[in-house]
Amino acid sequence: MSTTFSAEQVRTLVERCEQFRGSKAPGGYRDSLALCVIDSVQSTMVTYSTVEKVVDRYRAYRREQGGDADTDGAEELAATFAELDGHEAWADRIGTRNRTAPTKEAPLKSFAIEAEAIALLGVGIVTAQQLRDAAEDPAGLERAMAEWLKVPGQRSGVTWHYFLMLAGIQGIKPDRMVLRFVAKSLDLPLRTVTPEFCIEILRDVGSEVCMDATDLDYAIWNCERGR
């Protein structure tokens, strides 16, 4: 798909984004790959308060087990599924009954969370620091992304981009709110605005308004959520 955009489109978006100067995104989970996985996978098609409750329950469960969710890696996350006898019980104790797609046949998000933890272990990414290190090697990160996208409900790449951002890697999460903002700002039909287009043009806009990509993404998302 084309990611081509004009200088005029960049200027238009810069004007729309001037209001966000100085905005800062929440810190994410720089020391917890586990929470990055949970938050990113749980975040689609739900209100963010639902995600926060899942994160809180995971933290509480790990405290009960003598662990620390805020330093958990993929290994500790995967272990919680074994302790609770699978993703169904994990959903009932920690997660939700939300599914990876809006059909009753789609797997639970807890299934996807477990699958992503296993996928990351398979490519040797166990901690958030190892993920940030992998970001310095495009080939290594592409391999991890390929495995991530194989999991049900994750193929669009939205949760992958958000996962990276939560771990402290700058980026744009092209979810429905960001896509809608760009489409409205540029007076384009929403169906014509691709995730790739959003990522590329907003990176340029971020440079123009002196904002990190993650801060700009969050400011746009928060603005659209308020609507």
Short mmCIF file of the C-alpha atoms (twelve columns), coordinates in Angstrom:
data_MODEL
# 
_entry.id   MODEL 
# 
loop_
_atom_site.group_PDB 
_atom_site.id 
_atom_site.type_symbol 
_atom_site.label_atom_id 
_atom_site.label_alt_id 
_atom_site.label_comp_id 
_atom_site.label_asym_id 
_atom_site.label_seq_id 
_atom_site.Cartn_x 
_atom_site.Cartn_y 
_atom_site.Cartn_z 
_atom_site.pdbx_PDB_model_num 
ATOM 1   C CA . MET A 1   0.000   0.000   0.000  1 
ATOM 2   C CA . SER A 2   1.157   3.526   -0.745 1 
ATOM 3   C CA . THR A 3   2.561   5.681   2.030  1 
ATOM 4   C CA . THR A 4   3.064   8.685   -0.249 1 
ATOM 5   C CA . PHE A 5   1.919   12.017  1.109  1 
ATOM 6   C CA . SER A 6   2.378   15.633  0.120  1 
ATOM 7   C CA . ALA A 7   4.102   18.525  1.851  1 
ATOM 8   C CA . GLU A 8   0.705   20.237  1.997  1 
ATOM 9   C CA . GLN A 9   -0.772  17.281  3.889  1 
ATOM 10  C CA . VAL A 10  2.081   17.422  6.380  1 
ATOM 11  C CA . ARG A 11  1.500   21.168  6.880  1 
ATOM 12  C CA . THR A 12  -2.204  20.566  7.458  1 
ATOM 13  C CA . LEU A 13  -1.519  17.948  10.091 1 
ATOM 14  C CA . VAL A 14  1.151   20.105  11.719 1 
ATOM 15  C CA . GLU A 15  -1.452  22.855  12.133 1 
ATOM 16  C CA . ARG A 16  -3.890  20.357  13.696 1 
ATOM 17  C CA . CYS A 17  -1.217  18.968  16.006 1 
ATOM 18  C CA . GLU A 18  0.177   22.274  17.281 1 
ATOM 19  C CA . GLN A 19  -2.379  21.964  20.102 1 
ATOM 20  C CA . PHE A 20  -0.551  18.898  21.396 1 
ATOM 21  C CA . ARG A 21  2.874   20.486  21.935 1 
ATOM 22  C CA . GLY A 22  4.206   19.561  25.362 1 
ATOM 23  C CA . SER A 23  1.902   16.559  25.780 1 
ATOM 24  C CA . LYS A 24  3.530   13.474  27.285 1 
ATOM 25  C CA . ALA A 25  2.459   9.855   27.051 1 
ATOM 26  C CA . PRO A 26  2.295   7.693   30.187 1 
ATOM 27  C CA . GLY A 27  5.540   5.883   30.936 1 
ATOM 28  C CA . GLY A 28  4.483   2.412   29.852 1 
ATOM 29  C CA . TYR A 29  6.262   -0.581  31.391 1 
ATOM 30  C CA . ARG A 30  9.963   -0.253  30.649 1 
ATOM 31  C CA . ASP A 31  10.891  -3.069  33.035 1 
ATOM 32  C CA . SER A 32  8.000   -5.463  32.403 1 
ATOM 33  C CA . LEU A 33  7.666   -7.244  29.097 1 
ATOM 34  C CA . ALA A 34  4.756   -9.152  30.636 1 
ATOM 35  C CA . LEU A 35  2.690   -6.007  31.208 1 
ATOM 36  C CA . CYS A 36  3.556   -4.743  27.722 1 
ATOM 37  C CA . VAL A 37  2.070   -7.927  26.264 1 
ATOM 38  C CA . ILE A 38  -1.021  -7.868  28.472 1 
ATOM 39  C CA . ASP A 39  -1.833  -4.188  27.932 1 
ATOM 40  C CA . SER A 40  -1.287  -4.243  24.170 1 
ATOM 41  C CA . VAL A 41  -3.340  -7.374  23.473 1 
ATOM 42  C CA . GLN A 42  -6.155  -6.414  25.861 1 
ATOM 43  C CA . SER A 43  -6.396  -2.863  24.506 1 
ATOM 44  C CA . THR A 44  -8.310  -3.444  21.271 1 
ATOM 45  C CA . MET A 45  -12.111 -3.180  21.074 1 
ATOM 46  C CA . VAL A 46  -12.522 -2.301  24.772 1 
ATOM 47  C CA . THR A 47  -12.448 0.781   26.979 1 
ATOM 48  C CA . TYR A 48  -9.063  1.420   28.530 1 
ATOM 49  C CA . SER A 49  -10.502 1.076   32.037 1 
ATOM 50  C CA . THR A 50  -11.005 -2.614  31.225 1 
ATOM 51  C CA . VAL A 51  -7.311  -2.935  30.393 1 
ATOM 52  C CA . GLU A 52  -6.312  -1.210  33.634 1 
ATOM 53  C CA . LYS A 53  -8.375  -3.697  35.642 1 
ATOM 54  C CA . VAL A 54  -6.645  -6.641  33.965 1 
ATOM 55  C CA . VAL A 55  -3.222  -5.118  34.673 1 
ATOM 56  C CA . ASP A 56  -4.245  -4.550  38.308 1 
ATOM 57  C CA . ARG A 57  -5.425  -8.152  38.680 1 
ATOM 58  C CA . TYR A 58  -2.196  -9.471  37.164 1 
ATOM 59  C CA . ARG A 59  -0.177  -7.362  39.600 1 
ATOM 60  C CA . ALA A 60  -2.255  -8.632  42.514 1 
ATOM 61  C CA . TYR A 61  -1.890  -12.248 41.421 1 
ATOM 62  C CA . ARG A 62  1.884   -11.944 41.103 1 
ATOM 63  C CA . ARG A 63  2.105   -10.366 44.557 1 
ATOM 64  C CA . GLU A 64  0.196   -13.335 45.952 1 
ATOM 65  C CA . GLN A 65  2.759   -15.625 44.310 1 
ATOM 66  C CA . GLY A 66  5.680   -13.661 45.735 1 
ATOM 67  C CA . GLY A 67  6.533   -12.136 42.358 1 
ATOM 68  C CA . ASP A 68  6.653   -8.634  40.903 1 
ATOM 69  C CA . ALA A 69  4.598   -7.914  37.798 1 
ATOM 70  C CA . ASP A 70  6.576   -4.752  37.154 1 
ATOM 71  C CA . THR A 71  9.742   -6.734  36.451 1 
ATOM 72  C CA . ASP A 72  8.144   -9.827  34.859 1 
ATOM 73  C CA . GLY A 73  9.364   -11.018 31.498 1 
ATOM 74  C CA . ALA A 74  7.848   -13.385 28.959 1 
ATOM 75  C CA . GLU A 75  8.916   -16.396 31.010 1 
ATOM 76  C CA . GLU A 76  7.079   -15.283 34.145 1 
ATOM 77  C CA . LEU A 77  3.997   -14.368 32.120 1 
ATOM 78  C CA . ALA A 78  3.893   -17.758 30.407 1 
ATOM 79  C CA . ALA A 79  4.303   -19.459 33.787 1 
ATOM 80  C CA . THR A 80  1.094   -17.867 35.117 1 
ATOM 81  C CA . PHE A 81  -0.897  -19.737 32.485 1 
ATOM 82  C CA . ALA A 82  0.621   -23.044 33.579 1 
ATOM 83  C CA . GLU A 83  -0.093  -22.205 37.226 1 
ATOM 84  C CA . LEU A 84  -3.743  -21.481 36.434 1 
ATOM 85  C CA . ASP A 85  -4.195  -24.483 34.109 1 
ATOM 86  C CA . GLY A 86  -4.558  -22.617 30.841 1 
ATOM 87  C CA . HIS A 87  -5.926  -19.519 29.204 1 
ATOM 88  C CA . GLU A 88  -9.585  -20.123 30.115 1 
ATOM 89  C CA . ALA A 89  -8.829  -20.116 33.832 1 
ATOM 90  C CA . TRP A 90  -6.401  -17.212 33.341 1 
ATOM 91  C CA . ALA A 91  -9.220  -15.210 31.744 1 
ATOM 92  C CA . ASP A 92  -11.493 -15.925 34.699 1 
ATOM 93  C CA . ARG A 93  -8.875  -15.110 37.360 1 
ATOM 94  C CA . ILE A 94  -6.947  -12.270 35.735 1 
ATOM 95  C CA . GLY A 95  -8.216  -11.391 32.271 1 
ATOM 96  C CA . THR A 96  -11.626 -11.009 30.674 1 
ATOM 97  C CA . ARG A 97  -13.899 -12.978 28.387 1 
ATOM 98  C CA . ASN A 98  -13.198 -10.497 25.582 1 
ATOM 99  C CA . ARG A 99  -12.240 -12.137 22.313 1 
ATOM 100 C CA . THR A 100 -9.595  -11.356 19.721 1 
ATOM 101 C CA . ALA A 101 -12.287 -10.581 17.118 1 
ATOM 102 C CA . PRO A 102 -15.997 -9.708  17.304 1 
ATOM 103 C CA . THR A 103 -17.177 -13.271 16.621 1 
ATOM 104 C CA . LYS A 104 -18.084 -15.983 19.094 1 
ATOM 105 C CA . GLU A 105 -15.640 -18.362 17.388 1 
ATOM 106 C CA . ALA A 106 -12.632 -16.091 17.968 1 
ATOM 107 C CA . PRO A 107 -10.174 -17.124 20.703 1 
ATOM 108 C CA . LEU A 108 -10.170 -15.273 23.998 1 
ATOM 109 C CA . LYS A 109 -7.626  -12.504 24.405 1 
ATOM 110 C CA . SER A 110 -6.070  -14.590 27.159 1 
ATOM 111 C CA . PHE A 111 -5.237  -17.184 24.483 1 
ATOM 112 C CA . ALA A 112 -3.461  -14.486 22.469 1 
ATOM 113 C CA . ILE A 113 -1.571  -13.191 25.517 1 
ATOM 114 C CA . GLU A 114 -0.228  -16.667 26.255 1 
ATOM 115 C CA . ALA A 115 0.595   -17.243 22.588 1 
ATOM 116 C CA . GLU A 116 2.517   -13.960 22.374 1 
ATOM 117 C CA . ALA A 117 4.531   -14.790 25.492 1 
ATOM 118 C CA . ILE A 118 5.476   -18.138 23.967 1 
ATOM 119 C CA . ALA A 119 6.267   -16.511 20.606 1 
ATOM 120 C CA . LEU A 120 8.615   -14.007 22.250 1 
ATOM 121 C CA . LEU A 121 10.373  -16.778 24.137 1 
ATOM 122 C CA . GLY A 122 10.768  -18.585 20.838 1 
ATOM 123 C CA . VAL A 123 12.711  -15.703 19.314 1 
ATOM 124 C CA . GLY A 124 14.816  -15.148 22.420 1 
ATOM 125 C CA . ILE A 125 13.133  -11.971 23.667 1 
ATOM 126 C CA . VAL A 126 12.494  -12.497 27.358 1 
ATOM 127 C CA . THR A 127 12.740  -9.001  28.867 1 
ATOM 128 C CA . ALA A 128 11.774  -5.472  27.895 1 
ATOM 129 C CA . GLN A 129 15.444  -4.558  27.663 1 
ATOM 130 C CA . GLN A 130 16.033  -7.403  25.206 1 
ATOM 131 C CA . LEU A 131 13.158  -6.037  23.114 1 
ATOM 132 C CA . ARG A 132 14.750  -2.583  23.075 1 
ATOM 133 C CA . ASP A 133 18.068  -4.173  22.130 1 
ATOM 134 C CA . ALA A 134 16.327  -6.062  19.312 1 
ATOM 135 C CA . ALA A 135 14.966  -2.752  18.010 1 
ATOM 136 C CA . GLU A 136 18.551  -1.826  17.134 1 
ATOM 137 C CA . ASP A 137 18.655  -4.801  14.739 1 
ATOM 138 C CA . PRO A 138 15.938  -4.501  12.064 1 
ATOM 139 C CA . ALA A 139 16.263  -8.148  11.036 1 
ATOM 140 C CA . GLY A 140 15.847  -9.382  14.591 1 
ATOM 141 C CA . LEU A 141 12.843  -7.160  15.224 1 
ATOM 142 C CA . GLU A 142 11.215  -8.220  11.955 1 
ATOM 143 C CA . ARG A 143 11.483  -11.854 13.018 1 
ATOM 144 C CA . ALA A 144 9.790   -11.074 16.313 1 
ATOM 145 C CA . MET A 145 7.083   -9.071  14.529 1 
ATOM 146 C CA . ALA A 146 6.417   -11.926 12.102 1 
ATOM 147 C CA . GLU A 147 5.795   -14.286 15.015 1 
ATOM 148 C CA . TRP A 148 3.621   -11.725 16.819 1 
ATOM 149 C CA . LEU A 149 1.390   -11.204 13.789 1 
ATOM 150 C CA . LYS A 150 0.696   -14.945 13.492 1 
ATOM 151 C CA . VAL A 151 -1.340  -14.926 16.706 1 
ATOM 152 C CA . PRO A 152 -5.132  -14.644 16.234 1 
ATOM 153 C CA . GLY A 153 -6.407  -11.081 16.215 1 
ATOM 154 C CA . GLN A 154 -2.975  -9.459  15.936 1 
ATOM 155 C CA . ARG A 155 -2.447  -9.467  12.169 1 
ATOM 156 C CA . SER A 156 -3.235  -5.769  11.676 1 
ATOM 157 C CA . GLY A 157 -0.073  -4.818  13.563 1 
ATOM 158 C CA . VAL A 158 -1.828  -2.340  15.863 1 
ATOM 159 C CA . THR A 159 -1.037  -4.322  19.006 1 
ATOM 160 C CA . TRP A 160 2.543   -4.895  17.821 1 
ATOM 161 C CA . HIS A 161 3.199   -1.167  17.464 1 
ATOM 162 C CA . TYR A 162 1.570   -0.501  20.834 1 
ATOM 163 C CA . PHE A 163 3.611   -3.296  22.428 1 
ATOM 164 C CA . LEU A 164 6.825   -1.628  21.269 1 
ATOM 165 C CA . MET A 165 5.697   1.767   22.519 1 
ATOM 166 C CA . LEU A 166 4.835   0.396   25.969 1 
ATOM 167 C CA . ALA A 167 8.370   -0.992  26.200 1 
ATOM 168 C CA . GLY A 168 9.871   2.422   25.474 1 
ATOM 169 C CA . ILE A 169 10.411  2.186   21.704 1 
ATOM 170 C CA . GLN A 170 9.178   5.308   19.920 1 
ATOM 171 C CA . GLY A 171 6.351   4.793   17.454 1 
ATOM 172 C CA . ILE A 172 2.823   5.392   16.208 1 
ATOM 173 C CA . LYS A 173 -0.042  3.005   16.972 1 
ATOM 174 C CA . PRO A 174 -2.358  3.193   13.933 1 
ATOM 175 C CA . ASP A 175 -5.591  2.252   15.689 1 
ATOM 176 C CA . ARG A 176 -9.062  3.442   14.743 1 
ATOM 177 C CA . MET A 177 -8.768  6.701   16.690 1 
ATOM 178 C CA . VAL A 178 -5.473  7.715   15.079 1 
ATOM 179 C CA . LEU A 179 -6.732  6.708   11.630 1 
ATOM 180 C CA . ARG A 180 -9.903  8.736   12.202 1 
ATOM 181 C CA . PHE A 181 -7.944  11.809  13.301 1 
ATOM 182 C CA . VAL A 182 -5.727  11.733  10.203 1 
ATOM 183 C CA . ALA A 183 -8.668  11.114  7.872  1 
ATOM 184 C CA . LYS A 184 -10.699 13.988  9.317  1 
ATOM 185 C CA . SER A 185 -7.747  16.368  9.396  1 
ATOM 186 C CA . LEU A 186 -6.907  15.711  5.743  1 
ATOM 187 C CA . ASP A 187 -10.546 15.454  4.617  1 
ATOM 188 C CA . LEU A 188 -9.990  11.932  3.314  1 
ATOM 189 C CA . PRO A 189 -12.376 8.960   3.332  1 
ATOM 190 C CA . LEU A 190 -11.446 6.816   6.320  1 
ATOM 191 C CA . ARG A 191 -11.235 3.679   4.180  1 
ATOM 192 C CA . THR A 192 -8.418  5.239   2.132  1 
ATOM 193 C CA . VAL A 193 -6.156  6.019   5.111  1 
ATOM 194 C CA . THR A 194 -3.873  3.056   5.735  1 
ATOM 195 C CA . PRO A 195 -1.931  2.292   8.917  1 
ATOM 196 C CA . GLU A 196 1.303   2.619   6.946  1 
ATOM 197 C CA . PHE A 197 0.307   6.084   5.717  1 
ATOM 198 C CA . CYS A 198 -0.520  7.179   9.286  1 
ATOM 199 C CA . ILE A 199 2.767   5.953   10.695 1 
ATOM 200 C CA . GLU A 200 4.892   7.641   8.045  1 
ATOM 201 C CA . ILE A 201 3.134   11.004  7.929  1 
ATOM 202 C CA . LEU A 202 2.817   11.322  11.719 1 
ATOM 203 C CA . ARG A 203 6.534   10.645  12.146 1 
ATOM 204 C CA . ASP A 204 7.182   13.680  9.936  1 
ATOM 205 C CA . VAL A 205 4.582   15.717  11.797 1 
ATOM 206 C CA . GLY A 206 6.159   14.787  15.137 1 
ATOM 207 C CA . SER A 207 9.496   16.125  13.946 1 
ATOM 208 C CA . GLU A 208 7.856   19.373  12.853 1 
ATOM 209 C CA . VAL A 209 6.126   19.960  16.189 1 
ATOM 210 C CA . CYS A 210 9.154   18.756  18.204 1 
ATOM 211 C CA . MET A 211 7.367   15.778  19.748 1 
ATOM 212 C CA . ASP A 212 8.415   12.174  20.115 1 
ATOM 213 C CA . ALA A 213 6.240   9.851   18.055 1 
ATOM 214 C CA . THR A 214 4.808   8.107   21.127 1 
ATOM 215 C CA . ASP A 215 3.845   11.420  22.771 1 
ATOM 216 C CA . LEU A 216 2.112   12.582  19.596 1 
ATOM 217 C CA . ASP A 217 0.287   9.273   19.216 1 
ATOM 218 C CA . TYR A 218 -0.980  9.446   22.785 1 
ATOM 219 C CA . ALA A 219 -2.092  13.070  22.425 1 
ATOM 220 C CA . ILE A 220 -4.089  12.228  19.292 1 
ATOM 221 C CA . TRP A 221 -5.602  9.127   20.889 1 
ATOM 222 C CA . ASN A 222 -6.573  11.035  24.031 1 
ATOM 223 C CA . CYS A 223 -8.119  13.831  21.981 1 
ATOM 224 C CA . GLU A 224 -10.190 11.428  19.889 1 
ATOM 225 C CA . ARG A 225 -11.223 9.409   22.933 1 
ATOM 226 C CA . GLY A 226 -12.672 12.572  24.415 1 
ATOM 227 C CA . ARG A 227 -14.942 12.932  21.394 1 
# 
